[in-house]
């Protein structure tokens, strides 16, 4: 049930277009005192280039994962809206008390959730491999991501690198 709830939260966020935190499972654990003390000067140009390349790959993998999620939902016979409705009802029954779900629909929903969770795990592994292939470890990627998020100038630099 917890697995389904956690996966459901990811699916719901993706369905509703909510941005998600970084792609590693231990994102909260990565924020250390070192990271809090990090500044722009801690990222050299080569690291920023590697980050930009990895970021572009990660975004592509994320987009592919979302497309696959929608394909899974549709292959189980759901519209995006109906799947989201059932998901919301499961996560918050008080907010969606009038959602009727047949046993067949419930079984298909559970099957879709399992397939989406498997796809998500594969995507996370692929993202991590893409980061490493660009010459960064995942922790450093996440550190740079946190720094870039808070620095408009670095964001511009990364965007320029991605667009080249």
Backbone as CSV, one residue per row, in Angstrom:
resi,resn,N_x,N_y,N_z,CA_x,CA_y,CA_z,C_x,C_y,C_z
1,UNK,0.827,-1.200,0.000,0.000,0.000,0.000,0.866,1.256,0.000
2,UNK,1.929,1.256,0.825,2.821,2.414,0.862,3.491,2.596,-0.483
3,UNK,3.928,1.482,-1.100,4.548,1.554,-2.423,3.576,2.195,-3.405
4,UNK,2.332,1.765,-3.349,1.330,2.299,-4.264,1.084,3.773,-3.989
5,UNK,1.050,4.164,-2.737,0.825,5.559,-2.389,1.980,6.431,-2.865
6,UNK,3.203,5.966,-2.637,4.363,6.735,-3.081,4.409,6.830,-4.589
7,UNK,4.153,5.719,-5.251,4.121,5.726,-6.707,2.981,6.602,-7.198
8,UNK,1.857,6.500,-6.531,0.704,7.309,-6.899,0.981,8.787,-6.800
9,UNK,1.724,9.176,-5.791,2.078,10.580,-5.645,2.911,11.042,-6.834
10,UNK,3.857,10.222,-7.247,4.670,10.554,-8.413,3.800,10.638,-9.656
11,UNK,2.928,9.670,-9.829,2.060,9.651,-11.001,1.148,10.866,-11.000
12,UNK,0.552,11.150,-9.846,-0.344,12.291,-9.754,0.402,13.576,-10.072
13,UNK,1.581,13.708,-9.529,2.367,14.910,-9.802,2.653,15.033,-11.283
14,UNK,2.992,13.934,-11.916,3.263,13.965,-13.347,1.995,14.275,-14.138
15,UNK,0.886,13.670,-13.727,-0.373,13.922,-14.426,-0.789,15.381,-14.316
16,UNK,-0.561,15.951,-13.162,-0.999,17.329,-12.932,0.065,18.351,-13.294
17,UNK,1.209,17.881,-13.754,2.253,18.796,-14.192,3.000,19.463,-13.060
18,UNK,2.945,18.888,-11.878,3.655,19.451,-10.739,5.116,19.072,-10.863
19,UNK,6.008,20.024,-10.614,7.425,19.679,-10.713,7.805,18.813,-9.526
20,UNK,8.689,17.881,-9.787,9.135,16.962,-8.760,10.525,17.344,-8.302
21,UNK,10.901,16.930,-7.100,12.277,17.155,-6.658,13.222,16.354,-7.518
22,UNK,14.515,16.479,-7.269,15.530,15.779,-8.047,15.205,14.311,-8.197
23,UNK,15.858,13.639,-9.118,15.459,12.291,-9.466,16.022,11.218,-8.558
24,UNK,16.928,11.518,-7.659,17.450,10.462,-6.801,16.480,10.180,-5.677
25,UNK,16.491,8.952,-5.216,15.551,8.548,-4.189,15.880,9.194,-2.848
26,UNK,17.103,9.544,-2.620,17.479,10.107,-1.327,17.787,11.590,-1.446
27,UNK,16.961,12.290,-2.193,17.197,13.714,-2.448,17.368,14.495,-1.139
28,UNK,16.496,14.238,-0.165,16.577,14.997,1.077,17.883,14.727,1.824
29,UNK,18.404,13.512,1.687,19.632,13.154,2.386,20.868,13.813,1.784
30,UNK,20.759,14.266,0.554,21.906,14.827,-0.145,22.210,16.247,0.323
31,UNK,21.194,16.941,0.792,21.406,18.316,1.222,22.183,18.275,2.531
32,UNK,23.442,18.574,2.436,24.321,18.512,3.588,24.825,19.906,3.928
33,UNK,25.564,19.991,5.008,26.126,21.287,5.371,27.084,21.775,4.299
34,UNK,27.771,20.854,3.626,28.640,21.239,2.522,27.863,21.947,1.433
35,UNK,26.727,21.375,1.081,25.908,21.960,0.029,25.400,23.324,0.438
36,UNK,24.986,23.469,1.671,24.477,24.752,2.143,25.551,25.833,2.067
37,UNK,26.794,25.426,2.174,27.890,26.386,2.120,28.405,26.589,0.701
38,UNK,27.901,25.813,-0.241,28.388,25.911,-1.614,28.046,27.267,-2.207
39,UNK,28.908,27.732,-3.059,28.669,29.003,-3.738,28.983,28.835,-5.210
40,UNK,28.690,29.857,-5.996,28.911,29.812,-7.433,30.347,29.421,-7.766
41,UNK,31.307,29.898,-6.998,32.710,29.651,-7.268,33.094,28.195,-7.143
42,UNK,32.239,27.375,-6.534,32.546,25.964,-6.362,32.293,25.141,-7.622
43,UNK,31.699,25.750,-8.632,31.429,25.035,-9.884,32.355,25.594,-10.950
44,UNK,33.258,24.755,-11.438,34.150,25.238,-12.485,33.444,25.111,-13.835
45,UNK,33.923,25.794,-14.845,33.263,25.772,-16.161,33.103,24.369,-16.753
46,UNK,34.091,23.522,-16.541,34.012,22.153,-17.060,32.885,21.382,-16.376
47,UNK,32.762,21.540,-15.061,31.673,20.890,-14.340,30.316,21.408,-14.800
48,UNK,30.238,22.698,-15.040,28.982,23.288,-15.494,28.603,22.737,-16.876
49,UNK,29.589,22.560,-17.746,29.335,21.981,-19.065,28.843,20.543,-18.923
50,UNK,29.511,19.767,-18.079,29.093,18.386,-17.847,27.676,18.353,-17.273
51,UNK,27.408,19.260,-16.341,26.082,19.342,-15.740,25.032,19.644,-16.817
52,UNK,25.305,20.629,-17.667,24.348,21.015,-18.707,24.057,19.834,-19.636
53,UNK,25.097,19.111,-20.032,24.906,17.939,-20.891,24.073,16.876,-20.178
54,UNK,24.403,16.620,-18.911,23.666,15.624,-18.140,22.221,16.069,-17.924
55,UNK,22.033,17.343,-17.630,20.698,17.879,-17.400,19.822,17.680,-18.635
56,UNK,20.389,17.942,-19.788,19.642,17.768,-21.042,19.226,16.306,-21.211
57,UNK,20.141,15.393,-20.943,19.826,13.970,-21.051,18.777,13.551,-20.029
58,UNK,18.911,14.046,-18.814,17.952,13.721,-17.758,16.555,14.211,-18.135
59,UNK,16.481,15.407,-18.681,15.181,15.943,-19.100,14.568,15.109,-20.217
60,UNK,15.394,14.648,-21.154,14.893,13.786,-22.231,14.358,12.472,-21.675
61,UNK,15.104,11.895,-20.740,14.670,10.645,-20.126,13.376,10.849,-19.332
62,UNK,13.274,11.971,-18.656,12.059,12.283,-17.894,10.865,12.404,-18.835
63,UNK,11.046,13.080,-19.956,9.967,13.238,-20.929,9.547,11.879,-21.489
64,UNK,10.517,11.037,-21.807,10.205,9.698,-22.300,9.443,8.895,-21.252
65,UNK,9.823,9.050,-19.998,9.152,8.349,-18.910,7.701,8.795,-18.782
66,UNK,7.465,10.077,-18.911,6.099,10.603,-18.834,5.261,10.063,-19.991
67,UNK,5.843,10.060,-21.184,5.129,9.529,-22.345,4.800,8.050,-22.149
68,UNK,5.750,7.296,-21.613,5.516,5.877,-21.342,4.426,5.708,-20.294
69,UNK,4.428,6.569,-19.277,3.397,6.495,-18.251,2.014,6.674,-18.873
70,UNK,1.877,7.647,-19.755,0.589,7.870,-20.403,0.201,6.677,-21.276
71,UNK,1.181,6.080,-21.949,0.913,4.887,-22.756,0.429,3.736,-21.877
72,UNK,1.036,3.589,-20.708,0.627,2.532,-19.774,-0.810,2.775,-19.321
73,UNK,-1.105,3.988,-18.940,-2.447,4.341,-18.482,-3.475,4.014,-19.566
74,UNK,-3.169,4.422,-20.787,-4.100,4.193,-21.892,-4.188,2.706,-22.267
75,UNK,-3.070,1.975,-22.159,-3.093,0.545,-22.486,-3.938,-0.248,-21.493
76,UNK,-4.123,0.292,-20.307,-4.978,-0.355,-19.307,-6.440,0.068,-19.459
77,UNK,-6.717,0.897,-20.469,-8.090,1.263,-20.766,-8.595,2.507,-20.054
78,UNK,-7.681,3.324,-19.536,-8.071,4.534,-18.821,-7.828,5.772,-19.668
79,UNK,-8.666,6.766,-19.489,-8.314,8.101,-19.953,-7.424,8.693,-18.869
80,UNK,-6.662,9.697,-19.216,-5.814,10.362,-18.220,-6.666,10.915,-17.087
81,UNK,-7.811,11.460,-17.451,-8.686,12.079,-16.456,-9.211,11.036,-15.470
82,UNK,-9.673,9.889,-15.999,-10.233,8.856,-15.124,-9.150,8.272,-14.227
83,UNK,-7.985,8.044,-14.782,-6.883,7.514,-13.983,-6.553,8.486,-12.853
84,UNK,-6.465,9.772,-13.174,-6.179,10.786,-12.156,-7.268,10.861,-11.105
85,UNK,-8.500,10.698,-11.522,-9.630,10.731,-10.594,-9.544,9.578,-9.594
86,UNK,-9.261,8.384,-10.091,-9.136,7.219,-9.213,-7.940,7.391,-8.283
87,UNK,-6.858,7.874,-8.828,-5.657,8.086,-8.023,-5.921,9.066,-6.892
88,UNK,-6.550,10.172,-7.208,-6.873,11.162,-6.183,-7.813,10.584,-5.142
89,UNK,-8.776,9.794,-5.578,-9.728,9.187,-4.648,-9.029,8.215,-3.701
90,UNK,-8.048,7.493,-4.200,-7.310,6.562,-3.342,-6.428,7.300,-2.345
91,UNK,-5.860,8.388,-2.780,-4.951,9.123,-1.914,-5.694,9.961,-0.883
92,UNK,-6.875,10.422,-1.249,-7.626,11.279,-0.347,-9.117,10.965,-0.488
93,UNK,-9.574,9.888,0.128,-10.965,9.461,-0.032,-11.983,10.516,0.426
94,UNK,-11.622,11.318,1.418,-12.545,12.334,1.908,-12.801,13.418,0.861
95,UNK,-11.803,13.720,0.068,-11.934,14.767,-0.949,-12.683,14.247,-2.176
96,UNK,-12.641,12.951,-2.414,-13.284,12.343,-3.585,-14.210,11.200,-3.139
97,UNK,-15.228,11.475,-2.324,-16.029,10.378,-1.765,-16.948,9.686,-2.771
98,UNK,-17.258,10.308,-3.881,-18.241,9.757,-4.806,-17.629,9.067,-6.020
99,UNK,-16.389,8.651,-5.935,-15.754,7.977,-7.063,-16.010,6.481,-6.930
100,UNK,-16.819,5.975,-7.857,-17.122,4.545,-7.872,-16.117,3.840,-8.776
101,UNK,-15.521,2.782,-8.238,-14.530,2.022,-8.983,-14.913,0.556,-8.899
102,UNK,-15.132,-0.063,-10.060,-15.457,-1.491,-10.093,-14.206,-2.301,-9.751
103,UNK,-14.413,-3.580,-9.435,-13.281,-4.455,-9.137,-12.369,-4.582,-10.354
104,UNK,-12.970,-4.684,-11.535,-12.177,-4.775,-12.759,-11.331,-3.518,-12.958
105,UNK,-11.943,-2.366,-12.746,-11.225,-1.107,-12.889,-10.120,-0.990,-11.838
106,UNK,-10.418,-1.440,-10.636,-9.422,-1.425,-9.564,-8.230,-2.312,-9.907
107,UNK,-8.503,-3.487,-10.465,-7.421,-4.401,-10.859,-6.563,-3.785,-11.967
108,UNK,-7.213,-3.179,-12.944,-6.480,-2.527,-14.030,-5.659,-1.357,-13.502
109,UNK,-6.236,-0.627,-12.572,-5.530,0.499,-11.963,-4.272,0.009,-11.244
110,UNK,-4.426,-1.040,-10.431,-3.275,-1.590,-9.706,-2.199,-2.074,-10.672
111,UNK,-2.615,-2.696,-11.760,-1.674,-3.168,-12.769,-0.920,-1.989,-13.392
112,UNK,-1.653,-0.930,-13.707,-1.020,0.266,-14.278,-0.022,0.868,-13.294
113,UNK,-0.402,0.949,-12.035,0.491,1.501,-11.011,1.779,0.685,-10.926
114,UNK,1.660,-0.637,-10.954,2.857,-1.491,-10.897,3.764,-1.258,-12.105
115,UNK,3.169,-1.167,-13.284,3.959,-0.926,-14.494,4.613,0.457,-14.455
116,UNK,3.897,1.434,-13.971,4.444,2.792,-13.876,5.600,2.827,-12.875
117,UNK,5.442,2.135,-11.756,6.515,2.086,-10.754,7.763,1.430,-11.335
118,UNK,7.582,0.356,-12.084,8.719,-0.319,-12.712,9.389,0.616,-13.719
119,UNK,8.584,1.288,-14.533,9.126,2.249,-15.499,9.888,3.360,-14.786
120,UNK,9.346,3.828,-13.679,9.985,4.921,-12.933,11.350,4.478,-12.409
121,UNK,11.415,3.266,-11.874,12.691,2.757,-11.363,13.724,2.649,-12.484
122,UNK,13.287,2.148,-13.642,14.190,2.049,-14.791,14.656,3.439,-15.234
123,UNK,13.752,4.392,-15.206,14.095,5.757,-15.593,15.120,6.348,-14.635
124,UNK,14.942,6.118,-13.354,15.893,6.632,-12.360,17.279,6.056,-12.607
125,UNK,17.346,4.763,-12.855,18.643,4.118,-13.141,19.252,4.727,-14.403
126,UNK,18.449,4.898,-15.448,18.951,5.479,-16.694,19.435,6.916,-16.487
127,UNK,18.724,7.670,-15.673,19.138,9.047,-15.385,20.476,9.063,-14.660
128,UNK,20.604,8.199,-13.681,21.854,8.127,-12.939,23.007,7.732,-13.856
129,UNK,22.755,6.785,-14.739,23.789,6.357,-15.683,24.154,7.493,-16.641
130,UNK,23.171,8.273,-17.057,23.438,9.401,-17.951,24.321,10.435,-17.268
131,UNK,24.064,10.690,-16.014,24.869,11.655,-15.255,26.305,11.162,-15.152
132,UNK,26.461,9.897,-14.801,27.807,9.319,-14.659,28.527,9.308,-16.006
133,UNK,27.805,9.019,-17.077,28.407,8.998,-18.412,28.932,10.369,-18.819
134,UNK,28.350,11.419,-18.271,28.815,12.782,-18.561,29.973,13.199,-17.669
135,UNK,30.377,12.329,-16.755,31.557,12.606,-15.947,31.271,13.203,-14.578
136,UNK,30.037,13.120,-14.111,29.686,13.597,-12.771,29.136,12.436,-11.960
137,UNK,29.330,12.478,-10.654,28.603,11.510,-9.850,27.252,12.127,-9.505
138,UNK,26.316,11.286,-9.131,24.943,11.730,-8.916,24.854,12.762,-7.800
139,UNK,25.611,12.566,-6.749,25.572,13.527,-5.639,26.045,14.905,-6.107
140,UNK,27.111,14.943,-6.884,27.614,16.232,-7.372,26.605,16.870,-8.331
141,UNK,25.981,16.067,-9.172,24.937,16.576,-10.066,23.847,17.265,-9.238
142,UNK,23.401,16.584,-8.185,22.350,17.155,-7.347,22.807,18.431,-6.648
143,UNK,24.073,18.472,-6.239,24.606,19.686,-5.616,24.583,20.840,-6.609
144,UNK,25.061,20.581,-7.811,25.084,21.634,-8.831,23.658,22.063,-9.168
145,UNK,22.748,21.113,-9.268,21.347,21.435,-9.541,20.788,22.385,-8.488
146,UNK,21.072,22.108,-7.239,20.596,22.982,-6.155,21.189,24.378,-6.257
147,UNK,22.449,24.454,-6.607,23.110,25.751,-6.739,22.529,26.515,-7.924
148,UNK,22.363,25.831,-9.047,21.851,26.472,-10.259,20.419,26.961,-10.051
149,UNK,19.615,26.203,-9.333,18.232,26.598,-9.064,18.154,27.963,-8.393
150,UNK,19.144,28.267,-7.589,19.136,29.509,-6.811,19.928,30.640,-7.449
151,UNK,20.466,30.433,-8.631,21.332,31.438,-9.243,20.900,31.697,-10.690
152,UNK,20.293,32.841,-10.928,19.782,33.165,-12.265,20.890,33.220,-13.314
153,UNK,22.055,33.707,-12.945,23.160,33.795,-13.899,23.607,32.400,-14.326
154,UNK,23.717,31.492,-13.373,24.080,30.119,-13.719,22.988,29.458,-14.554
155,UNK,21.743,29.778,-14.263,20.638,29.241,-15.062,20.783,29.672,-16.518
156,UNK,21.110,30.934,-16.728,21.297,31.443,-18.094,22.449,30.720,-18.784
157,UNK,23.534,30.528,-18.059,24.693,29.842,-18.640,24.337,28.410,-19.033
158,UNK,23.637,27.714,-18.149,23.249,26.333,-18.434,22.307,26.292,-19.629
159,UNK,21.360,27.191,-19.667,20.417,27.241,-20.795,21.153,27.465,-22.109
160,UNK,22.109,28.366,-22.119,22.909,28.608,-23.324,23.648,27.351,-23.744
161,UNK,24.214,26.629,-22.772,24.946,25.403,-23.083,24.016,24.322,-23.634
162,UNK,22.823,24.257,-23.103,21.860,23.252,-23.549,21.393,23.536,-24.972
163,UNK,21.225,24.811,-25.291,20.704,25.191,-26.598,21.741,25.062,-27.703
164,UNK,23.015,24.948,-27.372,24.063,24.826,-28.390,24.089,23.453,-29.001
